[in-house]
């Protein structure tokens, strides 16, 4: 574990930083199922922390179900702790959403109609204060939460389906059923932090890093029909891209491939 320094000035408790490093190693498979983790004494030496800090870090991992602790055996990585992450391509990640509905589950936490805040109205090309449908959902796979989704939809489209519909069918299917001909989308990918409520729903610590994906979907006439913000657990979800080195007039450059068929996208937990 050499070289993994802690930041005492970050404001994040040292035990939480230690737990985060060990958690990443478990989830990535660096520590295999059934493997004994380093002892508290070793953690103290490796990270330069107290025995109390090391114990609290291990206790945190045990509370999350990633390890089991017992006298004589030490701290053992739990079977199934290293869940393989979903891997999708940036270009093809919205494909095969019909299969997505069969491999993930959705829980609708909020579903209502309200006046659109100024920023939301601007994104959806609506007058400020126009009625919109807002929903919050959590998507899970085999009982493990993957993503937190907040969606805004113009009310005239949203009135065509219910909260139960959102829990049973992919949202893009519901939009198309409402008559929206989905034609294009603008998407951004950045980093975010887990607010307490989001952290509780996703099974992570408050302040944990999340993958922040935002997408504005338009119909064939250019009208915005959906604005969605998705927070993904980065330990369970990642983007992949195939690059090819090609020669150009100004020298060699990297060029992204766009395969006709993207097997990884079949596992996409879509919106």
SVG drawing of the C-alpha trace seen along z (x, -y; Angstrom):
<svg xmlns="http://www.w3.org/2000/svg" viewBox="-52 -33 57 51">
<polyline fill="none" stroke="black" stroke-width="0.4" points="0.0,0.0 3.0,-2.2 2.7,-5.7 -1.0,-6.2 -0.7,-9.4 -3.5,-11.0 -4.4,-14.7 -4.8,-15.9 -5.9,-19.4 -8.8,-18.2 -11.4,-18.2 -12.2,-14.6 -11.5,-12.4 -8.4,-10.3 -10.3,-7.1 -12.7,-7.8 -9.7,-8.4 -8.1,-5.1 -11.5,-3.3 -11.9,-5.0 -8.5,-3.7 -9.2,-0.2 -12.7,-0.3 -11.4,-1.2 -8.9,1.7 -11.6,4.1 -14.1,3.0 -11.4,3.0 -10.4,6.6 -7.0,5.7 -8.0,7.4 -9.7,10.6 -12.7,12.2 -11.6,14.2 -8.3,12.4 -7.1,11.2 -6.6,7.4 -3.5,5.9 -3.7,5.8 -4.4,2.7 -0.8,2.4 0.2,2.6 -2.3,-0.1 -1.0,-2.3 2.5,-2.0 1.6,-2.3 -0.6,-5.4 1.0,-7.0 -2.2,-6.9 -3.2,-5.9 -4.6,-2.5 -8.0,-4.1 -8.0,-5.5 -7.2,-2.2 -9.9,-0.4 -12.5,-3.0 -11.6,-2.5 -12.0,1.3 -15.2,0.9 -16.6,-1.3 -15.8,1.3 -17.4,4.0 -20.6,1.8 -20.8,1.6 -20.6,5.4 -17.3,5.3 -15.4,7.2 -16.0,9.5 -13.9,9.2 -13.2,12.0 -10.6,12.8 -8.0,15.2 -8.8,14.7 -8.5,10.9 -10.3,8.8 -11.5,10.9 -12.9,9.5 -16.5,10.6 -17.6,12.9 -19.2,10.8 -17.7,7.5 -16.0,6.8 -19.0,6.3 -17.9,5.9 -18.7,2.4 -21.0,1.7 -18.8,0.5 -20.3,-1.4 -19.0,-3.3 -19.5,-7.1 -21.0,-6.8 -23.2,-3.8 -24.3,-4.0 -28.0,-4.8 -28.4,-1.7 -30.3,1.5 -32.3,-0.3 -35.1,2.4 -32.7,4.9 -31.8,2.5 -35.2,2.8 -34.7,6.5 -31.4,6.3 -32.0,3.3 -34.7,2.1 -36.0,-1.4 -37.4,-2.9 -39.3,-6.1 -38.7,-8.4 -40.5,-11.5 -43.0,-12.3 -44.8,-15.6 -45.7,-18.6 -44.4,-22.1 -43.4,-25.4 -40.1,-25.2 -37.2,-27.1 -35.6,-29.7 -32.6,-27.5 -34.8,-24.5 -37.2,-26.6 -34.3,-28.0 -32.9,-24.5 -36.3,-23.3 -37.1,-26.4 -40.2,-27.1 -41.5,-30.3 -40.3,-30.8 -42.8,-29.3 -44.2,-26.9 -45.5,-23.6 -43.1,-20.6 -43.0,-17.1 -40.1,-16.4 -39.1,-12.9 -36.3,-11.4 -35.4,-7.7 -32.8,-5.3 -31.6,-2.5 -30.2,0.7 -28.8,4.0 -29.2,7.1 -30.1,5.0 -27.0,2.7 -27.8,-0.9 -26.1,-2.3 -27.4,-5.7 -29.6,-8.6 -31.7,-10.2 -33.5,-13.6 -35.6,-14.3 -37.6,-17.3 -40.1,-17.0 -42.7,-19.5 -46.0,-18.8 -47.9,-18.2 -45.7,-15.2 -45.4,-14.1 -49.2,-13.9 -49.2,-10.9 -47.6,-8.5 -47.6,-7.9 -45.0,-7.2 -45.8,-3.5 -45.0,-3.7 -41.6,-5.2 -40.9,-2.4 -41.7,0.2 -40.5,-1.1 -37.5,-3.0 -38.2,-6.7 -37.3,-7.0 -40.0,-4.4 -42.5,-6.5 -41.5,-9.7 -41.9,-7.9 -45.3,-6.5 -46.3,-10.0 -45.6,-10.9 -42.1,-12.5 -39.9,-11.5 -36.5,-11.4 -33.9,-12.8 -30.9,-14.2 -29.3,-14.9 -26.5,-17.0 -24.7,-15.3 -22.0,-16.4 -19.9,-14.2 -18.2,-15.6 -17.6,-14.8 -19.8,-15.5 -20.1,-14.8 -22.8,-12.8 -25.1,-15.0 -26.3,-13.2 -29.6,-12.1 -28.0,-10.9 -25.3,-9.1 -27.9,-7.3 -29.8,-6.1 -26.6,-4.9 -25.0,-3.3 -21.9,-5.6 -20.5,-8.1 -21.7,-11.7 -19.2,-13.7 -18.1,-10.6 -17.1,-11.3 -19.8,-10.5 -19.9,-10.5 -22.2,-13.4 -23.9,-12.9 -26.4,-15.6 -28.4,-15.2 -30.9,-17.4 -33.0,-15.3 -34.7,-16.9 -37.4,-15.7 -37.3,-15.8 -38.5,-19.4 -35.7,-20.5 -38.0,-20.8 -36.5,-19.8 -38.5,-17.0 -36.3,-15.8 -33.6,-17.2 -32.0,-14.6 -29.2,-14.6 -27.7,-11.2 -25.2,-10.6 -23.4,-7.3 -21.3,-5.3 -17.9,-5.4 -16.9,-2.1 -19.8,-0.4 -20.1,-2.4 -17.6,-3.6 -17.2,-4.8 -14.9,-3.2 -13.6,-4.5 -11.6,-2.7 -8.9,-5.0 -6.9,-4.6 -3.7,-6.4 -4.1,-8.0 -1.9,-10.1 -3.1,-13.6 -2.0,-16.7 -0.8,-18.2 0.7,-14.9 -0.5,-11.8 -3.6,-12.1 -5.9,-9.9 -9.3,-9.2 -12.2,-7.6 -13.8,-4.6 -17.6,-4.4 -18.4,-0.7 -21.6,0.3 -22.3,2.7 -21.3,2.0 -21.7,5.2 -21.0,3.2 -24.0,0.9 -26.3,3.9 -25.6,3.7 -26.4,0.0 -28.5,-1.0 -30.4,-3.7 -32.6,-6.5"/>
</svg>
